[in-house]
C-alpha cells in the first residue's frame, strides 16, 4: 500500500528543491545588483533577466507552505509558531524585494531608483540568510516538548551552526546568481559577473566545507540515517568543486546546471537526514514530530494527492514554457521594463 505520508513528505521536499533552485538565482541577482550594475541602464538589464519569472519562482515556496499546512498541520503549527519572528522577517524581506522590483521603474529619478535597489539588495540577502538558518535548525534540532510546542526563542535559532548554515546559503545563492547572469546577459555586465564568480566560488567552498564538518558533529543526519545523506553530501561537495572547475574553463552553461545538482543534493541530504522526522526535538528524540504524528488524516491526503496529480503537471508545463519564451540574453539595447 502506498504510504501517502511519505509521498507528501517527498512532494514537499521537491517543492523546496524547486524553490531553492529557481529563487536561488533570484536572490543571487539581487545580492549582486549593486556590484555588477554600475549605471541605471545596467541595473535595469540585470533586473530584466528575472523580470518575467521572479514572481512565479516564489509560488514554489507558497505551494510548499500550503502543502505543509494541509498534509502535516502539526508540523506547520509548530514550525510557524516557533520560528514566528524569523518567518515574519523573511516575509517582510520578500515583500520589500517584490515592491522594490515593481516600483523602481515608476520614476526616472536616480535617487528613487537607487533607494529601491537597496531594497532589492536587502530583500535578497535577508531571505537567503534566514532560509539557511531555518534549514540548519531543522537539521540540528530545536527544543520541542512533549506537547509538540517549541520552547525556545529567536536567540535559540541564532546558534553558531545555524549561522554558518545561513552564511553558506548566502554564498551559494550569490554564486548561483552570478552564473545565471553570465548566461543571461552580455557586455560589461556579463564580464563583471564572470569575474565575480571566481571570487565567490572559493568563499562558498570554504563555508560549505565548514558546514559539512559541523553537521557531522552537531547533527545525526550523517551518522544514523542510512547511507543516503552521507552519499548525497559527498556528491554535493563534488558538485561544488565541479562548478569551480567549469567556471575556470568558461563553461558557464554546464556550471549553472551543476549548481542545480548541488542544490538538489544538498536539499536531499537535509530532508532525507530528517526522515521520517519533520522536526527534530533537541530535548528528547521521543518528542520529535514525524510524518505520522504530525500528519493530516488519510482521507485528506488522498484528496490532496488526486488534486496534485491533476494540477501539478499543468503548472510545471506552464513555468517551463515561460522560461522557454524568455530564454534569450538580455543586453543593454534590449527593451527594458524594470
Residue pairs with C-beta under 8 A, 6 or more apart in sequence:
4 298
4 301
4 302
4 305
5 71
5 276
5 291
5 292
5 295
5 301
6 275
6 276
6 291
7 301
7 305
8 67
8 71
8 72
8 291
8 295
8 301
8 304
8 305
9 72
9 271
9 275
9 276
9 278
9 291
11 67
11 71
11 308
12 64
12 67
12 68
12 71
12 72
12 271
13 267
13 268
13 271
15 60
15 61
15 63
15 64
15 67
16 60
16 61
16 64
16 267
16 271
17 263
17 264
17 267
17 268
18 60
19 57
19 58
19 60
19 61
19 64
20 131
20 263
20 267
21 260
21 263
21 264
22 53
22 57
22 60
23 57
23 58
23 60
23 61
24 128
24 172
24 173
24 176
24 177
24 259
24 263
25 50
25 173
25 176
25 177
25 179
25 180
26 50
26 54
26 57
26 124
26 177
27 124
27 125
27 127
27 128
27 173
27 174
27 176
27 177
28 124
28 173
28 174
28 175
28 176
28 177
28 178
28 180
28 181
29 46
29 47
29 49
29 50
29 124
29 177
29 180
29 181
30 97
30 120
30 121
30 123
30 124
30 125
30 177
31 121
31 124
31 125
31 128
31 170
31 173
31 174
31 177
32 46
32 174
32 177
32 178
32 181
32 193
32 196
33 43
33 46
33 47
33 117
33 120
33 121
33 124
34 117
34 118
34 121
35 192
35 196
36 42
36 46
36 181
36 189
36 192
36 193
36 196
37 43
37 44
37 45
37 46
37 117
37 189
38 188
40 110
40 113
41 332
41 336
42 188
42 189
42 332
43 113
43 117
44 105
44 336
44 338
45 185
45 189
45 330
45 331
45 332
45 334
45 336
46 181
46 185
46 189
47 101
47 104
47 120
47 338
48 330
48 334
48 336
48 337
48 338
49 180
49 181
49 184
49 185
49 330
50 57
51 101
51 337
51 338
52 322
52 325
52 326
53 319
53 322
53 323
53 326
54 101
55 98
56 319
56 322
58 94
58 98
59 315
65 76
67 304
68 75
68 76
68 79
69 76
70 296
70 300
70 304
71 295
71 296
71 300
71 301
71 304
72 278
72 289
72 291
72 294
72 295
72 296
73 294
73 296
74 148
74 289
74 293
74 294
74 295
75 278
75 279
75 289
75 294
77 148
78 144
78 148
78 149
78 150
78 279
78 289
78 294
79 279
80 87
81 149
81 150
82 142
82 144
82 149
82 150
82 152
83 134
83 137
83 150
83 157
85 154
86 130
86 133
86 134
86 154
86 157
87 130
87 134
89 126
89 130
90 126
90 127
90 130
90 131
90 134
93 122
93 123
93 126
93 127
93 130
94 123
94 127
95 123
96 119
96 122
96 123
97 119
97 120
97 122
97 123
97 124
97 127
98 123
99 116
99 119
100 116
100 117
100 119
100 120
100 123
101 116
101 120
101 338
102 338
103 116
104 112
104 113
104 116
104 117
104 120
104 338
105 113
105 337
105 338
106 112
107 113
125 170
128 166
128 169
128 170
128 173
128 174
129 166
129 167
129 169
129 170
130 166
131 166
131 169
132 162
132 165
132 166
132 167
132 168
132 169
132 170
133 157
133 158
133 162
133 163
133 165
133 166
134 157
134 162
135 165
135 169
135 270
136 161
136 162
136 164
136 165
136 166
136 211
137 157
137 159
137 162
137 165
138 270
138 274
138 279
138 280
139 165
139 215
139 219
139 221
139 270
139 273
139 274
139 280
140 159
140 161
140 162
140 218
140 219
140 280
140 282
141 219
141 280
141 281
141 282
141 288
142 150
142 152
142 156
142 157
142 279
142 280
142 281
142 282
143 150
143 151
143 152
143 156
143 281
143 282
143 283
144 150
144 151
144 279
144 280
144 281
144 282
144 283
144 287
144 288
144 289
145 151
145 281
145 283
145 287
146 284
146 286
146 287
148 287
148 289
148 293
148 294
151 283
160 214
161 214
161 215
161 218
164 207
164 210
164 211
164 214
165 211
167 207
168 204
168 207
168 208
168 210
168 211
171 200
171 203
171 204
171 207
171 208
172 204
172 208
172 259
172 262
172 263
172 266
174 200
174 204
175 197
175 200
175 201
175 204
175 243
175 259
176 256
176 259
176 263
178 193
178 196
178 197
178 200
179 193
179 197
179 243
179 247
179 252
179 255
179 256
179 259
180 256
181 189
181 190
181 193
182 190
182 193
182 194
182 197
182 252
183 252
183 253
183 256
183 329
184 329
184 330
185 193
185 329
185 330
185 331
186 329
186 330
186 331
187 331
187 332
189 332
194 250
194 252
197 247
197 252
197 255
198 247
198 248
201 243
201 244
201 247
202 244
204 240
205 240
205 241
205 244
208 236
208 237
208 240
209 237
212 233
212 237
215 221
215 222
215 233
216 222
216 223
219 273
220 273
221 229
221 269
221 270
221 272
221 273
221 274
222 229
222 230
222 233
222 273
225 272
225 273
225 274
225 275
226 272
228 268
228 272
229 268
229 269
229 272
229 273
232 265
232 266
232 268
232 269
232 272
233 265
233 266
233 269
235 261
235 265
236 262
236 265
236 266
236 269
239 258
239 259
239 261
239 262
239 265
240 262
242 258
243 255
243 258
243 259
243 262
246 252
246 254
246 255
246 258
247 255
274 280
275 291
276 290
276 291
276 292
277 288
277 289
277 290
277 291
278 289
278 290
278 291
278 294
279 288
279 289
279 294
280 288
281 287
281 288
281 289
295 301
330 336
